[in-house]
């Protein structure tokens, strides 16, 4: 499984922010109906994406709670700013 609970929450947060700002566009009085139509279409797609991600998060959470799957912890191994990884000139 590629997703973690954290990565799904992150994706949901991003989509929800997009939904919020897209909805703001519908409130603008200085735009055309064509703009609002496009915004409405995008808003519906974003809402579907959000629901899909929330369902995926719920499914993953239930699988973890039922011990049907185990989350892995991926460690970060950063090599930059560590002098021991620098290649010394010949």
MDTraj code that builds the backbone (N, CA, C; nanometers):
import mdtraj as md
import numpy as np

residues = "UNK UNK UNK UNK UNK UNK UNK UNK UNK UNK UNK UNK UNK UNK UNK UNK UNK UNK UNK UNK UNK UNK UNK UNK UNK UNK UNK UNK UNK UNK UNK UNK UNK UNK UNK UNK UNK UNK UNK UNK UNK UNK UNK UNK UNK UNK UNK UNK UNK UNK UNK UNK UNK UNK UNK UNK UNK UNK UNK UNK UNK UNK UNK UNK UNK UNK UNK UNK UNK UNK UNK UNK UNK UNK UNK UNK UNK UNK UNK UNK UNK UNK UNK UNK UNK UNK UNK UNK UNK UNK".split()
xyz = np.array([
    [0.0846, -0.1183, 0.0000],
    [0.0000, 0.0000, 0.0000],
    [0.0881, 0.1233, 0.0000],
    [0.0656, 0.2084, -0.0946],
    [0.1494, 0.3272, -0.1099],
    [0.1069, 0.4401, -0.0163],
    [-0.0191, 0.4443, 0.0183],
    [-0.0684, 0.5549, 0.0993],
    [-0.0520, 0.5259, 0.2481],
    [-0.0315, 0.6327, 0.3224],
    [-0.0336, 0.6249, 0.4676],
    [-0.1472, 0.7137, 0.5156],
    [-0.1804, 0.7019, 0.6423],
    [-0.2854, 0.7875, 0.6974],
    [-0.2448, 0.9337, 0.6824],
    [-0.1186, 0.9628, 0.7100],
    [-0.0703, 1.1004, 0.6987],
    [-0.0762, 1.1543, 0.5568],
    [-0.0368, 1.0712, 0.4592],
    [-0.0378, 1.1194, 0.3199],
    [-0.1804, 1.1428, 0.2719],
    [-0.2725, 1.0594, 0.3160],
    [-0.4123, 1.0798, 0.2777],
    [-0.4696, 1.2058, 0.3422],
    [-0.4381, 1.2277, 0.4689],
    [-0.4849, 1.3495, 0.5365],
    [-0.4272, 1.4722, 0.4668],
    [-0.3006, 1.4645, 0.4258],
    [-0.2376, 1.5748, 0.3542],
    [-0.3104, 1.6024, 0.2236],
    [-0.3394, 1.4994, 0.1462],
    [-0.4095, 1.5168, 0.0185],
    [-0.5501, 1.5729, 0.0400],
    [-0.6196, 1.5239, 0.1429],
    [-0.7540, 1.5742, 0.1731],
    [-0.7471, 1.7230, 0.2083],
    [-0.6486, 1.7612, 0.2875],
    [-0.6333, 1.9019, 0.3267],
    [-0.6141, 1.9908, 0.2050],
    [-0.5305, 1.9456, 0.1121],
    [-0.5040, 2.0235, -0.0085],
    [-0.6306, 2.0369, -0.0924],
    [-0.7030, 1.9272, -0.1102],
    [-0.8259, 1.9321, -0.1904],
    [-0.9297, 2.0209, -0.1228],
    [-0.9409, 2.0138, 0.0086],
    [-1.0375, 2.0972, 0.0800],
    [-1.0035, 2.2455, 0.0669],
    [-0.8754, 2.2786, 0.0680],
    [-0.8360, 2.4178, 0.0449],
    [-0.8746, 2.4630, -0.0959],
    [-0.8539, 2.3748, -0.1926],
    [-0.8937, 2.4079, -0.3301],
    [-1.0450, 2.4274, -0.3392],
    [-1.1203, 2.3439, -0.2706],
    [-1.2663, 2.3574, -0.2685],
    [-1.3061, 2.4927, -0.2092],
    [-1.2440, 2.5280, -0.0993],
    [-1.2738, 2.6551, -0.0337],
    [-1.2505, 2.7725, -0.1286],
    [-1.1330, 2.7733, -0.1924],
    [-1.0994, 2.8858, -0.2797],
    [-1.1787, 2.8837, -0.4104],
    [-1.2139, 2.7649, -0.4574],
    [-1.2962, 2.7564, -0.5773],
    [-1.4368, 2.8093, -0.5457],
    [-1.4879, 2.7777, -0.4283],
    [-1.6200, 2.8269, -0.3880],
    [-1.6194, 2.9794, -0.3754],
    [-1.5069, 3.0345, -0.3307],
    [-1.4957, 3.1808, -0.3249],
    [-1.5135, 3.2425, -0.4631],
    [-1.4640, 3.1731, -0.5644],
    [-1.4759, 3.2242, -0.7013],
    [-1.6216, 3.2392, -0.7441],
    [-1.7068, 3.1533, -0.6934],
    [-1.8494, 3.1617, -0.7277],
    [-1.9160, 3.2852, -0.6676],
    [-1.8565, 3.3397, -0.5625],
    [-1.9135, 3.4572, -0.4952],
    [-1.8707, 3.5890, -0.5604],
    [-1.7717, 3.5814, -0.6500],
    [-1.7227, 3.7037, -0.7143],
    [-1.8310, 3.7667, -0.8015],
    [-1.8361, 3.8978, -0.7965],
    [-1.9333, 3.9705, -0.8778],
    [-1.8692, 4.0305, -1.0028],
    [-1.7380, 4.0216, -1.0123],
    [-1.6667, 4.0837, -1.1246],
    [-1.6258, 3.9820, -1.2323],
    [-1.6957, 3.8699, -1.2413],
    [-1.6597, 3.7692, -1.3399],
    [-1.7786, 3.7323, -1.4274],
    [-1.7505, 3.6565, -1.5294],
    [-1.8556, 3.6190, -1.6248],
    [-1.9269, 3.4914, -1.5816],
    [-2.0394, 3.4673, -1.6434],
    [-2.1132, 3.3431, -1.6184],
    [-2.0320, 3.2234, -1.6677],
    [-1.9581, 3.2436, -1.7762],
    [-1.8722, 3.1365, -1.8295],
    [-1.7677, 3.0951, -1.7262],
    [-1.7079, 3.1938, -1.6612],
    [-1.6103, 3.1662, -1.5555],
    [-1.6762, 3.0864, -1.4430],
    [-1.7926, 3.1306, -1.4011],
    [-1.8629, 3.0622, -1.2918],
    [-1.9035, 2.9206, -1.3308],
    [-1.9379, 2.9003, -1.4576],
    [-1.9727, 2.7665, -1.5049],
    [-1.8516, 2.6735, -1.4969],
    [-1.7363, 2.7223, -1.5417],
    [-1.6135, 2.6429, -1.5341],
    [-1.5757, 2.6127, -1.3901],
    [-1.5899, 2.7129, -1.3059],
    [-1.5591, 2.6961, -1.1638],
    [-1.6516, 2.5909, -1.1023],
    [-1.7796, 2.5963, -1.1342],
    [-1.8764, 2.4987, -1.0810],
    [-1.8405, 2.3567, -1.1222],
    [-1.7990, 2.3406, -1.2475],
    [-1.7598, 2.2083, -1.2955],
    [-1.6371, 2.1565, -1.2198],
    [-1.5388, 2.2442, -1.2020],
    [-1.4177, 2.2057, -1.1285],
    [-1.4493, 2.1762, -0.9822],
    [-1.5396, 2.2544, -0.9258],
    [-1.5788, 2.2357, -0.7866],
    [-1.6411, 2.0980, -0.7655],
    [-1.7238, 2.0546, -0.8572],
    [-1.7851, 1.9214, -0.8475],
    [-1.6792, 1.8113, -0.8541],
    [-1.5821, 1.8279, -0.9419],
    [-1.4740, 1.7298, -0.9524],
    [-1.3934, 1.7249, -0.8228],
    [-1.3627, 1.8416, -0.7665],
    [-1.2884, 1.8467, -0.6414],
    [-1.3651, 1.7797, -0.5276],
    [-1.4960, 1.7984, -0.5247],
    [-1.5776, 1.7348, -0.4199],
    [-1.5746, 1.5830, -0.4333],
    [-1.5770, 1.5330, -0.5561],
    [-1.5673, 1.3882, -0.5793],
    [-1.4310, 1.3381, -0.5329],
    [-1.3270, 1.4122, -0.5670],
    [-1.1925, 1.3730, -0.5249],
    [-1.1832, 1.3689, -0.3723],
    [-1.2400, 1.4673, -0.3067],
    [-1.2364, 1.4717, -0.1611],
    [-1.3089, 1.3513, -0.1013],
    [-1.4277, 1.3213, -0.1537],
    [-1.5031, 1.2048, -0.1040],
    [-1.4247, 1.0758, -0.1254],
    [-1.3633, 1.0614, -0.2431],
    [-1.2840, 0.9423, -0.2717],
    [-1.1685, 0.9268, -0.1735],
    [-1.0982, 1.0356, -0.1491],
    [-0.9854, 1.0317, -0.0557],
    [-1.0323, 1.0014, 0.0865],
    [-1.1459, 1.0590, 0.1257],
    [-1.1988, 1.0322, 0.2596],
    [-1.2407, 0.8865, 0.2742],
    [-1.2988, 0.8300, 0.1695],
    [-1.3349, 0.6879, 0.1729],
    [-1.2100, 0.6011, 0.1836],
    [-1.1067, 0.6374, 0.1074],
    [-0.9820, 0.5620, 0.1131],
    [-0.9202, 0.5695, 0.2523],
    [-0.9253, 0.6880, 0.3131],
    [-0.8735, 0.7043, 0.4489],
    [-0.9529, 0.6186, 0.5472],
    [-1.0848, 0.6205, 0.5373],
    [-1.1683, 0.5394, 0.6265],
    [-1.1386, 0.3911, 0.6108],
    [-1.1242, 0.3454, 0.4849],
    [-1.0941, 0.2043, 0.4595],
    [-0.9589, 0.1658, 0.5191],
    [-0.8590, 0.2508, 0.4991],
    [-0.7266, 0.2225, 0.5540],
    [-0.7311, 0.2201, 0.7060],
    [-0.7986, 0.3171, 0.7649],
    [-0.8092, 0.3224, 0.9113],
    [-0.8749, 0.1953, 0.9651],
    [-0.9841, 0.1504, 0.9004],
    [-1.0514, 0.0276, 0.9456],
    [-0.9626, -0.0946, 0.9308],
    [-0.8881, -0.1027, 0.8211],
    [-0.7979, -0.2160, 0.8019],
    [-0.6890, -0.2191, 0.9089],
    [-0.6381, -0.1025, 0.9431],
    [-0.5365, -0.0957, 1.0488],
    [-0.5990, -0.1335, 1.1824],
    [-0.7183, -0.0823, 1.2114],
    [-0.7861, -0.1125, 1.3386],
    [-0.8179, -0.2612, 1.3515],
    [-0.8532, -0.3251, 1.2400],
    [-0.8840, -0.4692, 1.2404],
    [-0.7581, -0.5547, 1.2288],
    [-0.6449, -0.4896, 1.2192],
    [-0.5150, -0.5562, 1.2031],
    [-0.5079, -0.6379, 1.0752],
    [-0.5773, -0.5888, 0.9724],
    [-0.5726, -0.6530, 0.8412],
    [-0.4541, -0.6019, 0.7611],
    [-0.4022, -0.4884, 0.8014],
    [-0.2840, -0.4326, 0.7370],
    [-0.2010, -0.3624, 0.8425],
    [-0.0745, -0.3502, 0.8138],
    [0.0160, -0.2846, 0.9072],
    [0.0833, -0.1698, 0.8343],
    [0.0835, -0.0544, 0.8970],
    [0.1487, 0.0617, 0.8376],
    [0.2993, 0.0507, 0.8557],
    [0.3708, 0.0872, 0.7519],
    [0.5162, 0.0875, 0.7585],
    [0.5636, 0.2295, 0.7847],
    [0.6736, 0.2379, 0.8552],
    [0.7358, 0.3670, 0.8785],
    [0.8555, 0.3751, 0.7847],
    [0.8547, 0.4759, 0.7005],
    [0.9651, 0.4968, 0.6090],
    [1.0555, 0.6045, 0.6669],
    [1.1782, 0.5677, 0.6924],
    [1.2751, 0.6598, 0.7512],
    [1.3328, 0.7510, 0.6445],
    [1.3630, 0.8714, 0.6852],
    [1.4279, 0.9671, 0.5968],
    [1.5789, 0.9532, 0.6144],
    [1.6490, 0.9376, 0.5046],
    [1.7946, 0.9324, 0.5082],
    [1.8463, 1.0481, 0.4243],
    [1.8746, 1.1558, 0.4905],
    [1.9184, 1.2760, 0.4212],
    [2.0706, 1.2767, 0.4137],
    [2.1176, 1.3006, 0.2939],
    [2.2615, 1.2978, 0.2717],
    [2.3227, 1.4366, 0.2625],
    [2.2402, 1.5355, 0.2343],
    [2.2948, 1.6693, 0.2209],
    [2.3304, 1.7261, 0.3576],
    [2.4260, 1.8157, 0.3571],
    [2.4758, 1.8818, 0.4789],
    [2.5413, 1.7861, 0.5775],
    [2.5692, 1.6640, 0.5343],
    [2.6401, 1.5693, 0.6198],
    [2.7783, 1.5498, 0.5588],
    [2.8819, 1.6005, 0.6247],
    [3.0165, 1.5959, 0.5669],
    [3.0664, 1.4546, 0.5352],
    [3.0168, 1.3563, 0.6044],
    [3.0657, 1.2204, 0.5804],
    [3.0245, 1.1659, 0.4439],
    [2.9276, 1.2288, 0.3768],
    [2.8835, 1.1835, 0.2448],
    [2.9507, 1.2615, 0.1310],
    [3.0298, 1.3601, 0.1642],
    [3.0939, 1.4411, 0.0609],
    [3.2061, 1.3628, -0.0050],
    [3.2111, 1.3707, -0.1361],
    [3.3194, 1.3060, -0.2107],
    [3.4382, 1.4012, -0.2085],
    [3.5482, 1.3485, -0.1641],
    [3.6672, 1.4321, -0.1539],
    [3.7375, 1.4396, -0.2884],
    [3.7799, 1.5577, -0.3314],
    [3.8488, 1.5712, -0.4595],
    [3.9813, 1.4938, -0.4582],
    [4.0179, 1.4427, -0.5734],
    [4.1429, 1.3637, -0.5835],
    [4.2625, 1.4527, -0.6014],
])
top = md.Topology()
chain = top.add_chain()
for i, resn in enumerate(residues, 1):
    res = top.add_residue(resn, chain, resSeq=i)
    for name in ("N", "CA", "C"):
        top.add_atom(name, md.element.get_by_symbol(name[0]), res)
traj = md.Trajectory(xyz[None], top)
